[in-house]
Amino acid sequence: SLAEDDINANITQNTGTEQQSYTQLWLGLLRLPKFMFIIAEVVVISIAYSCLEPVFAPHLNELFPDMNAGHIGLVFIIQSTFYICGTLVTGRLADRFHRLYLMAFGCFVTVGGFGLLAPFPLLPVTQAHVWPVCMAMVLMGLGTSLALVPSMPLLVDTAVASLGEDDKETTTDIVSSSFNMAFSLGETIGPVLATAISKRTDFQTAMCCVGCLVGVFGAIMVAVGVITNKKTKEKHRLARKHSNIVMQRAPQPTLRSRSFSSIPGTPRSRANGSYSRVQSTDQNV
């Protein structure tokens, strides 16, 4: 019928409009340097989180021949456990502290974990104990949570501040899918990258390369945080200056003073009224 055709046409038109709006928002986010930088940071941190999977177990078997598969699994559980605990704490910290600085601190903690796990190849350091490995997994779990958890609200704030709050729900959906895509991409690249580097060199060199990559992003985040703080303070200073100028130029309200005698009901007004009545009586007489 004609009614059904009209309904179908409206549904098709609305769907096409929503898809066009979604595409425009997506392209708008891709043009934001800060947004893309945070996405790249998510990729790098997920690389650091997943790069141990194919190469860490053989490395532990070389270091500790008596370690069986159950012990190796417990070492991996340490990283996952402290990542979970770190996310619970970082969620509170992300609302109180500067998120870029918090993410940078997480990157540096992760670099410290890589330093304990696989010391720099040129340094004369050998691993002969299990405790540095366990401590490295603790630092890597905590550092990963510190670097990843604040990135999601920071992505949302960056997108909403640049694109506006008109399509905030759609923008949040796009940001969520971008975050998941970046994390999945890093989880795919991490094992491949670690395997390729360790086959050409060794385990220490592979972990050193990943750790240096994380450290570089941490240093860049500190620089971006400093620049962002300076711009924010400058905007607030200019806004206060503009508001002060507007208040100075605004006309001040003038209060019209009324004489005490003109206010009805006061003693002086009543006296003036009686005096005028006495004068009129004298004139009549």
Phi, psi and omega in degrees: 000170182292323180297317179294322178296320178295319179296315179297321179295320178294320179296317179296319179294317179295321178296317178297322178294318179295319178296321178295317178296319179298317180295319179296318177295320179297314179294326177295322178291325180293340180272357181270115182298319181295320179297314181292327177294318179294322176298318178296323177296321177297320178298315183295317181293322177291330172297314179296327182286327187255355186289343183280342190303312184273343190244346186284320181298312176299326179294319178294323178294328177288319181288317185232090183298335181279354182281127180263184184294326178296319178295320179296321177297322177295325177296318177293325179296328178301314180298314181295320182296314181286336172294316179296314179295324179293325179295325179295321180281321184293330177300325176284320182292329183293338178272351185248331185243168178295125188291323179296318177295323178294319177294321177297319177298320176298322177296317181291325175295320178296320177298320175298324176295319177295325178295324176285325184289317181217094181303156182305135187301330183280346180276140180280065181239131177238143178267119180235003183229160181274332187298324176297326178293315179296319178295324178296321179292326176297312181295322181291323177294315179292317180297321178296319179294320179295328182274335185265317188299315180289348185290327181294306177296330178292322175296318180296314180296320180295318181292315181293321180294331182269325184259350180092171183259012180293314179247052185296322181294315178295321178298319178296321177297318180295319180296318180297316178294325178294319178297313180296322178296317180295318180294318179295322178296318178295321177295334177280320183287323186305303180298322180295316181295315181296320179294317181296317182288319181292330177290323180281327182237257177203180183295318181298318180295320179297314180291327177295320179296315180294318179297319177296322178298316178295319179296323177297316178294325176296317178295320178295323179294324176297315179297318178295322178296319178296316180296319179297319178296319179297317179295320179295316179296322179295320177297317179295322179295316178294323179294318177295320179296318179295319180294324177294321178295318179297319179293325179290324181279344182291137180294136180277136180291136180258135180261123178279122181275137176251140180292151182296329183284339182276351180280120182293146177092352180276159181299321182292324179292321178294323178294319178297323180294317180292325180294321179292326179290326177293320178297317180294326179292319179296321179294321180294323180291000000 
